[in-house]
Amino acid sequence: MAQLKITQVKSRIGTKQNHRQTLRSLGLRRINDVVLKEDRPEIRGMAKTVRHLVTVEEVD
């Protein structure tokens, strides 16, 4: 199954509380942190919520 490579590219300082919680749920703590997550609708929705703070790439 495909995976998503999610990289935090912007700081969460000054963002909404739910955006900070979403980053934490994804496992991102600081700029340039990278996580690999299974490509599921829940993960895509979380990435969409914080799309201005992260980059998402599909990995095989």
URVEN-V931701 format. One record per backbone hydrogen bond with DSSP energy under -1.0 kcal/mol. NH is the residue of the N-H (numbers start at 1). CO is the residue of the C=O. E is the energy in kcal/mol with one decimal. If there is no record, write none. Layout:
NH & CO & E
NH & CO & E
This chain:
3 & 59 & -2.8
4 & 37 & -3.5
5 & 57 & -3.4
6 & 35 & -2.6
7 & 55 & -2.4
8 & 33 & -2.1
9 & 53 & -2.8
10 & 53 & -1.6
15 & 12 & -1.9
20 & 16 & -2.0
21 & 17 & -2.3
22 & 18 & -1.9
23 & 19 & -2.3
24 & 20 & -2.0
25 & 21 & -2.3
26 & 22 & -1.9
28 & 23 & -2.6
32 & 8 & -3.2
33 & 30 & -1.8
35 & 6 & -2.2
37 & 4 & -2.5
39 & 2 & -1.9
40 & 38 & -1.4
44 & 40 & -2.4
45 & 41 & -2.2
46 & 42 & -1.9
47 & 43 & -2.5
48 & 44 & -2.1
49 & 45 & -1.8
50 & 46 & -1.2
51 & 48 & -1.2
53 & 50 & -2.4
54 & 50 & -1.0
55 & 7 & -2.4
57 & 5 & -2.0
59 & 3 & -3.2
